[in-house]
Amino acid sequence: MKDRKVYDSWRQEKRQIDVSQNFTDEVMDQINSWEQSRNCPLLKTERLIELISFHPLAKTGLVMAGAATGIVRLIIMINTILSNGVING
């Protein structure tokens, strides 16, 4: 019975807590800042795509790198096909 009285007195004291008007805003701000800090990887794929798509020089560089890779691949294939069997064995 004594435990019940202690519990009731504690409950009555806890009811008297004053909560400020912007309590929920502060809690949500802390939750949002925690979520942002938790989800902040070093290199996000979305950020990389955004950087490439907004910079014409980056787009041009990627197209040129792709074209150079394609040309090198074509040269290697033609060289392999037209060689006298040295590469093929």
Biopython code that builds the backbone (N, CA, C, O; Angstrom):
import numpy as np
from Bio.PDB.StructureBuilder import StructureBuilder

atoms = [
    (1, "MET", "N", (0.822, -1.193, 0.000)),
    (1, "MET", "CA", (0.000, 0.000, 0.000)),
    (1, "MET", "C", (0.865, 1.257, 0.000)),
    (1, "MET", "O", (0.511, 2.274, -0.596)),
    (2, "LYS", "N", (1.998, 1.166, 0.675)),
    (2, "LYS", "CA", (2.888, 2.319, 0.731)),
    (2, "LYS", "C", (3.412, 2.672, -0.667)),
    (2, "LYS", "O", (3.552, 3.849, -1.002)),
    (3, "ASP", "N", (3.702, 1.646, -1.480)),
    (3, "ASP", "CA", (4.191, 1.874, -2.838)),
    (3, "ASP", "C", (3.162, 2.637, -3.669)),
    (3, "ASP", "O", (3.520, 3.491, -4.480)),
    (4, "ARG", "N", (1.926, 2.334, -3.470)),
    (4, "ARG", "CA", (0.861, 3.019, -4.211)),
    (4, "ARG", "C", (0.818, 4.495, -3.856)),
    (4, "ARG", "O", (0.600, 5.329, -4.736)),
    (5, "LYS", "N", (1.021, 4.839, -2.597)),
    (5, "LYS", "CA", (1.016, 6.246, -2.163)),
    (5, "LYS", "C", (2.208, 6.987, -2.760)),
    (5, "LYS", "O", (2.093, 8.133, -3.196)),
    (6, "VAL", "N", (3.341, 6.317, -2.770)),
    (6, "VAL", "CA", (4.546, 6.934, -3.346)),
    (6, "VAL", "C", (4.325, 7.184, -4.833)),
    (6, "VAL", "O", (4.662, 8.247, -5.356)),
    (7, "TYR", "N", (3.758, 6.196, -5.499)),
    (7, "TYR", "CA", (3.490, 6.339, -6.924)),
    (7, "TYR", "C", (2.493, 7.467, -7.199)),
    (7, "TYR", "O", (2.701, 8.262, -8.116)),
    (8, "ASP", "N", (1.433, 7.543, -6.430)),
    (8, "ASP", "CA", (0.431, 8.594, -6.619)),
    (8, "ASP", "C", (1.023, 9.981, -6.380)),
    (8, "ASP", "O", (0.716, 10.925, -7.108)),
    (9, "SER", "N", (1.866, 10.103, -5.364)),
    (9, "SER", "CA", (2.488, 11.415, -5.103)),
    (9, "SER", "C", (3.436, 11.797, -6.249)),
    (9, "SER", "O", (3.490, 12.957, -6.659)),
    (10, "TRP", "N", (4.173, 10.816, -6.753)),
    (10, "TRP", "CA", (5.069, 11.094, -7.881)),
    (10, "TRP", "C", (4.261, 11.523, -9.108)),
    (10, "TRP", "O", (4.643, 12.458, -9.811)),
    (11, "ARG", "N", (3.169, 10.851, -9.355)),
    (11, "ARG", "CA", (2.320, 11.172, -10.492)),
    (11, "ARG", "C", (1.727, 12.572, -10.366)),
    (11, "ARG", "O", (1.618, 13.288, -11.362)),
    (12, "GLN", "N", (1.350, 12.965, -9.175)),
    (12, "GLN", "CA", (0.805, 14.301, -8.962)),
    (12, "GLN", "C", (1.861, 15.374, -9.213)),
    (12, "GLN", "O", (1.561, 16.433, -9.765)),
    (13, "GLU", "N", (3.092, 15.095, -8.807)),
    (13, "GLU", "CA", (4.175, 16.057, -9.034)),
    (13, "GLU", "C", (4.479, 16.180, -10.529)),
    (13, "GLU", "O", (4.739, 17.280, -11.015)),
    (14, "LYS", "N", (4.449, 15.100, -11.237)),
    (14, "LYS", "CA", (4.746, 15.120, -12.663)),
    (14, "LYS", "C", (3.679, 15.858, -13.455)),
    (14, "LYS", "O", (3.971, 16.372, -14.534)),
    (15, "ARG", "N", (2.494, 15.924, -12.970)),
    (15, "ARG", "CA", (1.429, 16.665, -13.655)),
    (15, "ARG", "C", (1.681, 18.169, -13.635)),
    (15, "ARG", "O", (1.132, 18.902, -14.457)),
    (16, "GLN", "N", (2.492, 18.623, -12.717)),
    (16, "GLN", "CA", (2.717, 20.055, -12.557)),
    (16, "GLN", "C", (3.816, 20.593, -13.463)),
    (16, "GLN", "O", (4.193, 21.758, -13.341)),
    (17, "ILE", "N", (4.325, 19.790, -14.348)),
    (17, "ILE", "CA", (5.409, 20.233, -15.236)),
    (17, "ILE", "C", (4.838, 21.196, -16.269)),
    (17, "ILE", "O", (3.809, 20.928, -16.890)),
    (18, "ASP", "N", (5.523, 22.320, -16.440)),
    (18, "ASP", "CA", (5.111, 23.300, -17.445)),
    (18, "ASP", "C", (5.885, 23.048, -18.735)),
    (18, "ASP", "O", (7.113, 22.952, -18.737)),
    (19, "VAL", "N", (5.149, 22.945, -19.810)),
    (19, "VAL", "CA", (5.754, 22.728, -21.123)),
    (19, "VAL", "C", (5.639, 24.029, -21.904)),
    (19, "VAL", "O", (4.566, 24.628, -21.972)),
    (20, "SER", "N", (6.744, 24.461, -22.489)),
    (20, "SER", "CA", (6.732, 25.724, -23.220)),
    (20, "SER", "C", (5.899, 25.598, -24.491)),
    (20, "SER", "O", (5.589, 24.494, -24.938)),
    (21, "GLN", "N", (5.546, 26.734, -25.060)),
    (21, "GLN", "CA", (4.696, 26.757, -26.246)),
    (21, "GLN", "C", (5.390, 26.157, -27.471)),
    (21, "GLN", "O", (4.741, 25.531, -28.309)),
    (22, "ASN", "N", (6.693, 26.348, -27.574)),
    (22, "ASN", "CA", (7.422, 25.863, -28.750)),
    (22, "ASN", "C", (8.153, 24.545, -28.473)),
    (22, "ASN", "O", (9.151, 24.232, -29.122)),
    (23, "PHE", "N", (7.652, 23.788, -27.516)),
    (23, "PHE", "CA", (8.279, 22.512, -27.164)),
    (23, "PHE", "C", (8.302, 21.547, -28.351)),
    (23, "PHE", "O", (9.332, 20.936, -28.635)),
    (24, "THR", "N", (7.188, 21.412, -29.032)),
    (24, "THR", "CA", (7.133, 20.470, -30.162)),
    (24, "THR", "C", (8.037, 20.925, -31.307)),
    (24, "THR", "O", (8.644, 20.096, -31.985)),
    (25, "ASP", "N", (8.130, 22.243, -31.526)),
    (25, "ASP", "CA", (9.028, 22.731, -32.579)),
    (25, "ASP", "C", (10.485, 22.415, -32.255)),
    (25, "ASP", "O", (11.253, 22.032, -33.137)),
    (26, "GLU", "N", (10.859, 22.577, -30.992)),
    (26, "GLU", "CA", (12.230, 22.280, -30.595)),
    (26, "GLU", "C", (12.537, 20.791, -30.753)),
    (26, "GLU", "O", (13.612, 20.416, -31.220)),
    (27, "VAL", "N", (11.586, 19.951, -30.361)),
    (27, "VAL", "CA", (11.794, 18.510, -30.490)),
    (27, "VAL", "C", (11.928, 18.125, -31.966)),
    (27, "VAL", "O", (12.815, 17.350, -32.321)),
    (28, "MET", "N", (11.069, 18.649, -32.813)),
    (28, "MET", "CA", (11.130, 18.319, -34.234)),
    (28, "MET", "C", (12.405, 18.850, -34.880)),
    (28, "MET", "O", (12.962, 18.198, -35.763)),
    (29, "ASP", "N", (12.878, 20.026, -34.455)),
    (29, "ASP", "CA", (14.151, 20.549, -34.968)),
    (29, "ASP", "C", (15.304, 19.623, -34.607)),
    (29, "ASP", "O", (16.176, 19.351, -35.432)),
    (30, "GLN", "N", (15.300, 19.140, -33.365)),
    (30, "GLN", "CA", (16.360, 18.229, -32.954)),
    (30, "GLN", "C", (16.281, 16.915, -33.717)),
    (30, "GLN", "O", (17.311, 16.363, -34.105)),
    (31, "ILE", "N", (15.077, 16.410, -33.936)),
    (31, "ILE", "CA", (14.912, 15.165, -34.689)),
    (31, "ILE", "C", (15.387, 15.352, -36.130)),
    (31, "ILE", "O", (16.082, 14.492, -36.672)),
    (32, "ASN", "N", (15.016, 16.462, -36.744)),
    (32, "ASN", "CA", (15.435, 16.719, -38.130)),
    (32, "ASN", "C", (16.946, 16.874, -38.246)),
    (32, "ASN", "O", (17.550, 16.356, -39.186)),
    (33, "SER", "N", (17.559, 17.578, -37.308)),
    (33, "SER", "CA", (19.014, 17.750, -37.369)),
    (33, "SER", "C", (19.726, 16.419, -37.142)),
    (33, "SER", "O", (20.755, 16.152, -37.764)),
    (34, "TRP", "N", (19.188, 15.588, -36.260)),
    (34, "TRP", "CA", (19.779, 14.268, -36.047)),
    (34, "TRP", "C", (19.645, 13.413, -37.297)),
    (34, "TRP", "O", (20.586, 12.715, -37.673)),
    (35, "GLU", "N", (18.502, 13.460, -37.933)),
    (35, "GLU", "CA", (18.261, 12.670, -39.146)),
    (35, "GLU", "C", (19.187, 13.116, -40.274)),
    (35, "GLU", "O", (19.710, 12.279, -41.010)),
    (36, "GLN", "N", (19.394, 14.428, -40.416)),
    (36, "GLN", "CA", (20.279, 14.927, -41.458)),
    (36, "GLN", "C", (21.723, 14.529, -41.198)),
    (36, "GLN", "O", (22.441, 14.168, -42.131)),
    (37, "SER", "N", (22.157, 14.588, -39.952)),
    (37, "SER", "CA", (23.536, 14.214, -39.647)),
    (37, "SER", "C", (23.743, 12.714, -39.803)),
    (37, "SER", "O", (24.848, 12.275, -40.126)),
    (38, "ARG", "N", (22.705, 11.926, -39.581)),
    (38, "ARG", "CA", (22.815, 10.478, -39.709)),
    (38, "ARG", "C", (22.832, 10.060, -41.169)),
    (38, "ARG", "O", (23.515, 9.099, -41.523)),
    (39, "ASN", "N", (22.097, 10.758, -42.024)),
    (39, "ASN", "CA", (21.980, 10.398, -43.435)),
    (39, "ASN", "C", (22.898, 11.220, -44.334)),
    (39, "ASN", "O", (22.541, 11.494, -45.480)),
    (40, "CYS", "N", (24.039, 11.609, -43.859)),
    (40, "CYS", "CA", (24.935, 12.438, -44.647)),
    (40, "CYS", "C", (26.184, 11.630, -45.040)),
    (40, "CYS", "O", (27.223, 11.765, -44.395)),
    (41, "PRO", "N", (26.097, 10.792, -46.088)),
    (41, "PRO", "CA", (27.281, 10.064, -46.518)),
    (41, "PRO", "C", (28.291, 11.002, -47.169)),
    (41, "PRO", "O", (27.970, 12.141, -47.510)),
    (42, "LEU", "N", (29.498, 10.512, -47.333)),
    (42, "LEU", "CA", (30.546, 11.355, -47.893)),
    (42, "LEU", "C", (30.258, 11.754, -49.338)),
    (42, "LEU", "O", (30.469, 12.908, -49.711)),
    (43, "LEU", "N", (29.781, 10.823, -50.148)),
    (43, "LEU", "CA", (29.507, 11.117, -51.549)),
    (43, "LEU", "C", (28.162, 10.518, -51.916)),
    (43, "LEU", "O", (28.032, 9.302, -52.057)),
    (44, "LYS", "N", (27.164, 11.373, -52.070)),
    (44, "LYS", "CA", (25.848, 10.895, -52.428)),
    (44, "LYS", "C", (25.726, 10.823, -53.938)),
    (44, "LYS", "O", (26.206, 11.707, -54.648)),
    (45, "THR", "N", (25.091, 9.783, -54.424)),
    (45, "THR", "CA", (24.921, 9.598, -55.858)),
    (45, "THR", "C", (24.055, 10.706, -56.441)),
    (45, "THR", "O", (24.330, 11.213, -57.528)),
    (46, "GLU", "N", (23.000, 11.078, -55.707)),
    (46, "GLU", "CA", (22.115, 12.129, -56.199)),
    (46, "GLU", "C", (22.866, 13.451, -56.344)),
    (46, "GLU", "O", (22.647, 14.192, -57.303)),
    (47, "ARG", "N", (23.734, 13.739, -55.411)),
    (47, "ARG", "CA", (24.518, 14.981, -55.460)),
    (47, "ARG", "C", (25.484, 14.963, -56.645)),
    (47, "ARG", "O", (25.671, 15.982, -57.310)),
    (48, "LEU", "N", (26.094, 13.812, -56.908)),
    (48, "LEU", "CA", (27.017, 13.699, -58.035)),
    (48, "LEU", "C", (26.287, 13.894, -59.357)),
    (48, "LEU", "O", (26.780, 14.595, -60.241)),
    (49, "ILE", "N", (25.112, 13.280, -59.499)),
    (49, "ILE", "CA", (24.324, 13.441, -60.723)),
    (49, "ILE", "C", (23.889, 14.892, -60.884)),
    (49, "ILE", "O", (23.887, 15.428, -61.992)),
    (50, "GLU", "N", (23.523, 15.515, -59.784)),
    (50, "GLU", "CA", (23.107, 16.921, -59.840)),
    (50, "GLU", "C", (24.264, 17.814, -60.282)),
    (50, "GLU", "O", (24.075, 18.710, -61.105)),
    (51, "LEU", "N", (25.450, 17.577, -59.746)),
    (51, "LEU", "CA", (26.618, 18.372, -60.138)),
    (51, "LEU", "C", (26.935, 18.205, -61.618)),
    (51, "LEU", "O", (27.233, 19.179, -62.309)),
    (52, "ILE", "N", (26.869, 16.975, -62.102)),
    (52, "ILE", "CA", (27.187, 16.722, -63.508)),
    (52, "ILE", "C", (26.134, 17.340, -64.418)),
    (52, "ILE", "O", (26.471, 17.917, -65.452)),
    (53, "SER", "N", (24.871, 17.224, -64.048)),
    (53, "SER", "CA", (23.816, 17.703, -64.937)),
    (53, "SER", "C", (23.743, 19.223, -64.998)),
    (53, "SER", "O", (23.237, 19.764, -65.981)),
    (54, "PHE", "N", (24.224, 19.924, -63.992)),
    (54, "PHE", "CA", (24.141, 21.388, -63.999)),
    (54, "PHE", "C", (25.382, 22.060, -64.584)),
    (54, "PHE", "O", (25.340, 23.255, -64.877)),
    (55, "HIS", "N", (26.484, 21.333, -64.763)),
    (55, "HIS", "CA", (27.706, 21.932, -65.286)),
    (55, "HIS", "C", (27.958, 21.438, -66.709)),
    (55, "HIS", "O", (28.199, 20.249, -66.919)),
    (56, "PRO", "N", (27.903, 22.341, -67.683)),
    (56, "PRO", "CA", (28.126, 21.936, -69.075)),
    (56, "PRO", "C", (29.522, 21.358, -69.295)),
    (56, "PRO", "O", (29.694, 20.458, -70.117)),
    (57, "LEU", "N", (30.504, 21.859, -68.581)),
    (57, "LEU", "CA", (31.868, 21.351, -68.742)),
    (57, "LEU", "C", (31.972, 19.900, -68.266)),
    (57, "LEU", "O", (32.686, 19.100, -68.871)),
    (58, "ALA", "N", (31.273, 19.564, -67.201)),
    (58, "ALA", "CA", (31.286, 18.185, -66.702)),
    (58, "ALA", "C", (30.588, 17.259, -67.694)),
    (58, "ALA", "O", (31.050, 16.146, -67.946)),
    (59, "LYS", "N", (29.473, 17.725, -68.256)),
    (59, "LYS", "CA", (28.775, 16.903, -69.262)),
    (59, "LYS", "C", (29.659, 16.689, -70.481)),
    (59, "LYS", "O", (29.746, 15.574, -70.996)),
    (60, "THR", "N", (30.309, 17.738, -70.943)),
    (60, "THR", "CA", (31.188, 17.636, -72.100)),
    (60, "THR", "C", (32.344, 16.688, -71.812)),
    (60, "THR", "O", (32.714, 15.883, -72.667)),
    (61, "GLY", "N", (32.908, 16.774, -70.631)),
    (61, "GLY", "CA", (34.001, 15.887, -70.256)),
    (61, "GLY", "C", (33.583, 14.425, -70.244)),
    (61, "GLY", "O", (34.333, 13.560, -70.696)),
    (62, "LEU", "N", (32.392, 14.146, -69.731)),
    (62, "LEU", "CA", (31.911, 12.764, -69.717)),
    (62, "LEU", "C", (31.650, 12.233, -71.125)),
    (62, "LEU", "O", (31.953, 11.079, -71.427)),
    (63, "VAL", "N", (31.091, 13.078, -71.977)),
    (63, "VAL", "CA", (30.848, 12.652, -73.356)),
    (63, "VAL", "C", (32.174, 12.396, -74.066)),
    (63, "VAL", "O", (32.302, 11.414, -74.797)),
    (64, "MET", "N", (33.149, 13.258, -73.863)),
    (64, "MET", "CA", (34.461, 13.074, -74.492)),
    (64, "MET", "C", (35.147, 11.810, -73.961)),
    (64, "MET", "O", (35.776, 11.083, -74.731)),
    (65, "ALA", "N", (35.037, 11.546, -72.683)),
    (65, "ALA", "CA", (35.639, 10.331, -72.129)),
    (65, "ALA", "C", (34.972, 9.093, -72.710)),
    (65, "ALA", "O", (35.646, 8.110, -73.020)),
    (66, "GLY", "N", (33.653, 9.135, -72.858)),
    (66, "GLY", "CA", (32.945, 8.008, -73.470)),
    (66, "GLY", "C", (33.339, 7.810, -74.919)),
    (66, "GLY", "O", (33.527, 6.679, -75.368)),
    (67, "ALA", "N", (33.464, 8.910, -75.657)),
    (67, "ALA", "CA", (33.856, 8.815, -77.064)),
    (67, "ALA", "C", (35.277, 8.270, -77.194)),
    (67, "ALA", "O", (35.538, 7.425, -78.051)),
    (68, "ALA", "N", (36.181, 8.738, -76.365)),
    (68, "ALA", "CA", (37.566, 8.252, -76.416)),
    (68, "ALA", "C", (37.627, 6.766, -76.076)),
    (68, "ALA", "O", (38.373, 6.016, -76.707)),
    (69, "THR", "N", (36.854, 6.338, -75.092)),
    (69, "THR", "CA", (36.820, 4.921, -74.734)),
    (69, "THR", "C", (36.287, 4.090, -75.893)),
    (69, "THR", "O", (36.814, 3.018, -76.187)),
    (70, "GLY", "N", (35.249, 4.580, -76.546)),
    (70, "GLY", "CA", (34.690, 3.865, -77.693)),
    (70, "GLY", "C", (35.668, 3.751, -78.841)),
    (70, "GLY", "O", (35.778, 2.696, -79.466)),
    (71, "ILE", "N", (36.378, 4.829, -79.123)),
    (71, "ILE", "CA", (37.352, 4.809, -80.218)),
    (71, "ILE", "C", (38.494, 3.851, -79.901)),
    (71, "ILE", "O", (38.911, 3.077, -80.763)),
    (72, "VAL", "N", (38.995, 3.897, -78.692)),
    (72, "VAL", "CA", (40.079, 2.978, -78.303)),
    (72, "VAL", "C", (39.609, 1.534, -78.406)),
    (72, "VAL", "O", (40.354, 0.669, -78.865)),
    (73, "ARG", "N", (38.397, 1.274, -77.990)),
    (73, "ARG", "CA", (37.846, -0.081, -78.064)),
    (73, "ARG", "C", (37.722, -0.530, -79.528)),
    (73, "ARG", "O", (38.037, -1.672, -79.863)),
    (74, "LEU", "N", (37.266, 0.372, -80.382)),
    (74, "LEU", "CA", (37.149, 0.056, -81.808)),
    (74, "LEU", "C", (38.520, -0.256, -82.406)),
    (74, "LEU", "O", (38.666, -1.218, -83.161)),
    (75, "ILE", "N", (39.514, 0.550, -82.073)),
    (75, "ILE", "CA", (40.871, 0.331, -82.596)),
    (75, "ILE", "C", (41.404, -1.023, -82.141)),
    (75, "ILE", "O", (42.007, -1.749, -82.932)),
    (76, "ILE", "N", (41.190, -1.362, -80.899)),
    (76, "ILE", "CA", (41.664, -2.659, -80.393)),
    (76, "ILE", "C", (40.956, -3.804, -81.104)),
    (76, "ILE", "O", (41.588, -4.802, -81.451)),
    (77, "MET", "N", (39.640, -3.671, -81.328)),
    (77, "MET", "CA", (38.894, -4.734, -82.008)),
    (77, "MET", "C", (39.360, -4.896, -83.452)),
    (77, "MET", "O", (39.554, -6.022, -83.912)),
    (78, "ILE", "N", (39.543, -3.783, -84.180)),
    (78, "ILE", "CA", (39.986, -3.854, -85.568)),
    (78, "ILE", "C", (41.392, -4.434, -85.647)),
    (78, "ILE", "O", (41.694, -5.239, -86.527)),
    (79, "ASN", "N", (42.239, -4.020, -84.725)),
    (79, "ASN", "CA", (43.607, -4.539, -84.689)),
    (79, "ASN", "C", (43.598, -6.036, -84.416)),
    (79, "ASN", "O", (44.389, -6.769, -85.011)),
    (80, "THR", "N", (42.745, -6.498, -83.554)),
    (80, "THR", "CA", (42.665, -7.918, -83.245)),
    (80, "THR", "C", (42.144, -8.712, -84.442)),
    (80, "THR", "O", (42.650, -9.791, -84.751)),
    (81, "ILE", "N", (41.154, -8.178, -85.093)),
    (81, "ILE", "CA", (40.558, -8.880, -86.245)),
    (81, "ILE", "C", (41.542, -8.941, -87.412)),
    (81, "ILE", "O", (41.674, -9.988, -88.045)),
    (82, "LEU", "N", (42.227, -7.849, -87.705)),
    (82, "LEU", "CA", (43.102, -7.785, -88.876)),
    (82, "LEU", "C", (44.513, -8.296, -88.643)),
    (82, "LEU", "O", (45.304, -8.382, -89.582)),
    (83, "SER", "N", (44.833, -8.631, -87.415)),
    (83, "SER", "CA", (46.199, -9.122, -87.167)),
    (83, "SER", "C", (46.357, -10.525, -87.747)),
    (83, "SER", "O", (45.371, -11.210, -88.022)),
    (84, "ASN", "N", (47.568, -10.931, -87.925)),
    (84, "ASN", "CA", (47.866, -12.218, -88.550)),
    (84, "ASN", "C", (47.883, -13.359, -87.536)),
    (84, "ASN", "O", (48.633, -14.320, -87.709)),
    (85, "GLY", "N", (47.110, -13.275, -86.531)),
    (85, "GLY", "CA", (47.043, -14.337, -85.553)),
    (85, "GLY", "C", (48.064, -14.222, -84.451)),
    (85, "GLY", "O", (48.174, -15.119, -83.615)),
    (86, "VAL", "N", (48.820, -13.128, -84.428)),
    (86, "VAL", "CA", (49.828, -12.960, -83.376)),
    (86, "VAL", "C", (49.147, -12.804, -82.026)),
    (86, "VAL", "O", (49.585, -13.383, -81.032)),
    (87, "ILE", "N", (48.078, -12.023, -81.992)),
    (87, "ILE", "CA", (47.385, -11.793, -80.720)),
    (87, "ILE", "C", (46.513, -12.988, -80.383)),
    (87, "ILE", "O", (46.411, -13.375, -79.219)),
    (88, "ASN", "N", (45.883, -13.575, -81.390)),
    (88, "ASN", "CA", (44.944, -14.663, -81.145)),
    (88, "ASN", "C", (45.637, -15.994, -80.886)),
    (88, "ASN", "O", (45.013, -16.916, -80.363)),
    (89, "GLY", "N", (46.889, -16.112, -81.234)),
    (89, "GLY", "CA", (47.610, -17.344, -80.957)),
    (89, "GLY", "C", (47.791, -18.189, -82.100)),
    (89, "GLY", "O", (48.388, -19.260, -81.987)),
]
sb = StructureBuilder()
sb.init_structure("model")
sb.init_model(0)
sb.init_chain("A")
sb.init_seg("    ")
for serial, (resi, resn, name, xyz) in enumerate(atoms, 1):
    if name == "N":
        sb.init_residue(resn, " ", resi, " ")
    sb.init_atom(name, np.array(xyz, "f"), 0.0, 1.0, " ", f" {name:<3s}", serial, name[0])
structure = sb.get_structure()
